[in-house]
Amino acid sequence: MKLDIIAGARPNFMKIAPIISELKKVSDKIQYRLIHTGQHYDKKMSGSFFEQLGIPEPDVNLEVGSGTQAEQTARIMERYESLLLNRHSEQSDNAAWESSELETTFNGISDWVLVVGDVTSTMACSIAAKKLGVGVIHVEGGIRSNDITMPEEINRMVTDSITDIFYTTSEVANENLRKLGHDESKIRYVGNTMIDTLLKNMPRLQKPAAWNNLSLKDKKYFVMTLHRPANVDEEVQLKALIDEIVKGADGMPIVFPVHPRTAKMLKGIGIEADNLHMIEPLGYLEFNYLVKNSFAVITDSGGITEETTVMKVPCMTLRDNTERPETITIGTNELVGTNPDNIAPFMKKLHAGDWKVGETPYLWDGETSERIIEDLLGL
C-alpha cells in the first residue's frame, strides 16, 4: 500500500506523530510519505513540535505559505495534485517548491491519503486526491460544532462528504456520520490519536522557563489560550474577556502563551495586570507541563479540552459551541460562551472547589494508532 499522510498546521502534528511511529513497524507492508503543506510554519508553533514528538522531516513541503482561505486552498490543491501526478516542477509560482529535488518513498499516485483534523490542508488534499481516484481516510472524522461560521466546520463537512474510511474519536461522531447516510462499514471507532501522543509523552513533559521566572507553584495558577476570531478580532471583546478573567482569578497568576494572531490585537489594547503574564508560544512538552500542573485552563481551543479531560484539569471553554461534546458530558470541560459576563460564576465555582472530576472517554487509552494501523493493513 502507498499512503500519503498530510500535515498542515500545529494541531495536525500531535495527531500524526503516533500514527507514523506505528507505521515504521510495518514498513514492509505500507509505504508512506509525510507531506507538510506549509499552511502554517513558525519555529515556535511548528518546528519544535516535529523535534519534540519525534516526527521525521517531511518527505515533501508544499510551502503554500499564508494567504486567504481561498488562496491557501487553491495552492494546496494545485501543488498536491502536481505531486500526485509527478509533475511538481512544471508550473509553480514558488521558486523553492519549483526547484526542489523530491526524494520520496515513492513518486506519483498513492493508493490512499490520510488526513487529520479540520484545517484547510485537510479539505484541500482530500479534494485533490479524490478527483484523481485516490481513497480518502479521515482521522477524527464526524465531529461537528454545527457552527457554519467556523472555517473548520466547512472543512469538516466537505472532507467527510468525500471520505472513504472514517477513524472516529467518539460515539457522537459516529452518530453524526450515520445521520449523514454513511454506511456503517466506513466508520471505525478507534479513539483519539492526540491522546496517544499525550500519554506517551507524559513522562517527558518539560518545565518551561516561565515556571521559575514567574515563581509558579503546583495548582496555584491558570493557563489561558485565546485565538478564535470571535474572541480576539475585536479589541473591545478581547479586553472585556481578559478583564473578567483577571478579576475572577482573584490574584492567582494567569500564564498566557500568546498566539501570533492574538498578539497583533493585544498591541492596541494595552492590558496590564500584576497577575497576567503574557509569554511566547511554547513547545508541546513545555505547554502540557503547565497545563498538567495548573489550577485550571481557560481556552477557546478544541484540542486542549481533550488534553485537560485526560489530565483531569478543570477547563473553561470561551466558545458558544464545541465539536467535542464528550469533553463536557464526560470530561472536565465546561462551555462558558463568549459573553464576558458568563465568566464570573464559573470562576466562583472553581475557587469553591465545586468543579466536576470528570472521566476519560472510551478508547482514549493511548492505543488508538495501533488500532488504525491494524485496520490499514486490512485494506
Secondary structure, DSSP 8 states (H G I E B T S, - for coil): -EEEEEE-SHHHHHHHHHHHHHHGGGTTT-EEEEEE--SS--IIIIIHHHHHTT----SEE----S--HHHHHHHHHHHHHHHHTT-TTTS-S-HHHHH-----SS-S--SEEEEETTSHHHHHHHHHHHHTT-EEEEETTT-----TTSHHHHHHHHHHHT-SEEEES-HHHHHHHHHTT--GGGEEE---HHHHHHHHHGGG----HHHHHTT--TTSSEEEE---HHHHSSHHHHHHHHHHHHHHTTT--EEEE--HHHHHHHTTT----TTEEEE----HHHHHHHHHTSSEEEES-SHHHHHHHHHT--EEE-SS--S-THHHHTSSEEE--S-GGGHHHHHHHHHTT--------TT-SS-HHHHHHHHHHT-
